[in-house]
Amino acid sequence: RMLLHSRRAFRIPRPIGVHIVTKRFCRTYTNKYNVCPTTTALPGYASQLVVDRTKEKPADELYIYEKGSGDEPVILLHDLASTHKYWLLLLPHLNQQKFKYLVPDLLGHGRSPKSKYLQYDMDTHVKYLHRDLFEGWTTTSLGPVKRVKQPAHLIGHGMGALIALELGSRYPDLVHKVTLINLPYFDTRDEYMKAFVMSGHVCYYNKFTCYLTTLLFRYNSWMWTPLIPLFSNKPRWLVRDCMKYTTPVTYSSYQNIILGHKIDGAAKYLSTIGAGNVTLVHGKLNTRIPLECAQTFFQRYPELSHLDIFQSAGNDLALFHAEEFANQLNKENMS
């Protein structure tokens, strides 16, 4: 299986007989795992076949999970190489009567489209989120429907926190509050790599390791799924769902957003217009994104934000401290 999926990337020749035998298998295997094109603006990748399994909606519409019966919108954005399911343990503890929770899969993640015609940078992510959430692009039998009809509360984790801050700065009239969980705020790439050298995200730093990770985990889930309890304390269903991405999605998002996009411009703009409703939430025991990131951002923009530290939490506080974090969010939303 590894050779079949690495053939195009490494230009491995295949005999005619093997081609005849495996042609149908490759097509079936690709459809099964929803392998979409892997060509981005970054050079050096070979594209795969376009597989569109989203028959119930337009191919380029983001998948958005909705919960709650209230009118006030709350939008939750997940981290790199994750999906909307990251928030499922948190949602039952939140106020369902007053708020409506919109939890999208970011472009290229989960059930959202993975287009070969896009480069996964900040502009693209913000454009698609704004279109599908705020512009009424979603259509029904009665015509276009807006999911967000009033200013929303944005909550982002990791890369989602960077996107949430940028989205709030570009459309301040549509966002009244922003919560940034474990914000990866680094001044240089060296600082980032020093913090991430022992973490899982370091595998996305170059193309080869990123491709190898996708090859091992996405296309060979039968091999490592039984071993999940040995190397991760996350729920098995969440870890399996987090592998629904392609190599250029993670590599491009990692390089263009986490490493390549500075959010100081967005923060300065929000400070200029007096939008000081940004909450920084950080786990003190987070080894992947150290507490100094949130402290540095708070020191530079004290009029913009305030900092809440969870003493016993790490990077995934929405998973393992869901009830405590939900109580804090409910208090903030009610205030």
N, C-alpha and C positions, 0 to 999 in steps of 0.2 A: 504493500500500500504506500509506503514511504517513497519507493522508487517511482510509482505511477504518478504521484503528485509532485515529485521533484524533477521529473523529466524535462518539463518546459523551462524551469528556472535555471537548471544546470546544463541544458541542452544535451541530455543523455539520449543517444540514438536508440531506436526500438526496432527489432526485427519485424518483417512483414507478418509472420505468423502470430507473434505476440500482439501486433496491432489488431489483427482480425479478432483474436480471442478476447482482448481486453477492451475493445472499443465500446461495446454495450455496457460493460462493467463500469468504465470510467464515467459514462453519462449517468448511469443509475446512482453511482456513489456521489457524484457532484450534486445531483438533484436532492439526494437524501440530506446532505449537510448544507444546502443552500449556499454553495460556493459561488460568489458573484465575482465580477471582474476585479483584478488586482492591479490595474494600471492607474497611476496617479501622475501628478505633474513631476514627481521625482523620477529621474531616469534610472534605468537599470532593472526594471521589472518586466516580466513577460505576462501578458494578459491571459485570462482564462475565459471560458464560455460564460455568457450572460445567462443566469438562471433566475427567473422571476416567479416566486411562489406566492406573491401577495396579490391574489386574484380578487380579493374583496375590496381593494382600495387602489388608487393610482400608485404606480410603481415608485414615484418619488415623494410620497407622503410619509412623514415620520410616524412611527408607531407610538401612540400615546395612551398610557393606561390611566383610567379615570376612577376616582373613588370619592365618596362624600356627596351629600345632598345640599350643601350650602351654596351661597352665591359668591362669597369672597374667594378668589383664586389663589392657590399656593402651588408653585411650580418647583419640582425637585429634579435636579440634574445630577446624574451619576458620574463616577470617575472614569478615567481611561480604562479600556478593556473590562467594562462592566455593563450592566443592563438595568432596566427599571426594577428588576426584582431585588436589587440591593435595598430598596426602601420598603419592601413588603412587610418586614418585621416591625417597622416603625409606624406604619399607617394605622394599625388598629388602636394605637394608644393616642392618636391625635383626635381633635374635635371634628366629628363627622357631620354634625348638624349645621354648623355655622360656615364651614369652609368646604371648598371643592378642590381636591388634590389632582393635579395633572402631572403625570410622571412619564416623560418621553424617553424612548431609546434614542440617544444621540446618533447623528448621522454616521452610518457605518457600523453601528453596534446593534446587537440583539436582532429585533425584527425590523429595524429600519433599513432603508435601501443602502446598498453599497455600490455606488455608481463608479464606473471607470472614467467618467468625464469630469470628475470633480477633484480638486485638491483639498485635502482636509486641513484647512487653516481656520483661524479665528473668524474671518469674514464669512466663510461658508457655513460654519456652525451657527453663527448668529443669524445669518440670513434665513436659514431653514427654520430655526426656532421661532423667529419673528413671524415668518409667513404662516406656519401651521398653527401657532398659538394665538396670534394677535390680529392677523389680517382677514380672518374668515375664509381662508383658502379651502378648508374642509367643506365638502358638499354632501348634501343628502337629497332625497327626492323632492324636498321643498325648496332647494336652492342652497346657496352658501350659508354656513353657520359659523359664528365666532365662538371659539371656546372660551376666550377671556374677554369679558365685557367691561371690566373695571381694573384699576391698577392692581398688580399682583405682587405677592411676596415670593421672591426668588430664593431658593435654597440650593446651594451647590457643594459638592464634595470633590476635593482634589482638582482634576482638570475641569470638572463641572463648576467649581467655585470661580476659576478664571473666566469661564464663559459667562457665568451669571453676572460677575462684576462688569464685564464688557457690555453685556446686553443691557444692564441697568444704566450704564453711562451713555449708550447710544439712544436709548428710548426712556429718558427719565420720567416722562409723563405717563408711561405705561407700567412703571415699577415704583412702588412706594417703600419697599423694604428689601434688603438683601442680607442673607445669612451665608457666611463662607466657612465651610467646615474643612479644617486641615488644609489651609491655603498654601500651595507650593510657591512661596514668594522667595526667590533666590536672586541675588545680584548678578552672579556669573554662572556659567556652565560648570566651572570647576567646583564651586560650592555645591551645586546640585549633584554632581557625580560623587563627591565625597560623602554626601548623605545617603545616596542611593546605591553605593557600591555593594552592599550586602542585601539589597532588597530585590524583589522580583522584577521591578520595572527596568532594571539595568539591562535586561535582555532586549529592550527595544531601542538601545542606543545606536546600534548599527544594523545594516540590512541583513547581514548573514545570521546573526543571533536572533533577530526578530523573525526571520523566515523559519529558522530551525525550531523556534518555540511554537510557532503556529503549526508547523508540520507535525510535531510530536503530540501536541495537546488537542488541537482542533480536529485533525484527521485520524487520530488514533485514540479516541476517547475510550474505546473498549479496553485498552491496555492499562490506562492509568486511573480510570474511575474507581475501581475497587480500592485503590491506594489513597484516596482523598483523605480519610481520617488520619492517615499517618503523617501527612505533611501540611495539613490545614485544619484549623478548627472552625472554618466556615461551613455552613450547611452544604450538603452534597449537591442539592438542586441548584444552589446559587453558583457554585464553582463550575458546574457543567454548562449553565446558561451563559456564564461569562466568556466562554470560548467561542461565541458566535460572532466572530470578527475575522477579517482577512489581514494579511501581513501589511499592505500599504496603509490600511486604515489606522492601525496602531502606530506604525512607524511615522507616517506623515503627521498624525495628530501629536505624537510625542515631540517630533522635531519642530513643528510649526507653532504649537501652542505652549507646551510646557517649557521647552527650551528656547523657542524662537520668538515668543510674544511677551513683551513687557507691559504690565498692567498699570504702570505708573501714570500713563496718560489718562486712562480711565479714572483712576483715583483722584488725580489733580482736577479733572473736569468736575467730578462730583463734589469735590471740596469747593470749587469756585462757585457753583450754583447753590451751595448750601444744603446739599442732600446728605445730611449726616445721619443716616439711618442704616448703617452697615454694622452687622454683628460678626465678630470673629469668634469661632468656636474651635478649640484645639485640644487634642488629647495630650496630656503631659508625658505619657509613656510612648508616644509615637516615635519610632526609630526611623521610619521612612522619610517623614517630613518633620523635622525637629521643631520644638516649640519656639525656637529663635525666629523662625519664619514669621509667625503671627506677631511676635513681640516687635520685630523690626518694622513690619507694616503698621502696627499700632503707634509706634513711636514717630514714624514719619507723617502719619495722618491721624493725629489724635482727635481733631475736630470732626473727622468723618466716621469714626468707628469706635466701638468698645469691645473689649476682649473678655471672653468667658473661657476658663480653663477647666477641663475635666481631669481631676487628679489621677483617677484610676483607669483612664481610657487610653487606647492607642489610636491607630489609624481608622479602625472600623467601629467608631463609637455608635453609629446608627444601627449597627448589628447587635453588639454585645452590651450596649447601654441604652437600648431603645426606649425603655420606660422613663428613665431619668432625663434623657434628651427630649422626649416628647413632652414631658411636663414643662420643661423650660420653653419649648416652642409654643405651647399653649398659653403660657403666661405672656410671652412676647406678642403673640397675635391678639390676645385679648386687651392688651394695653393700648 
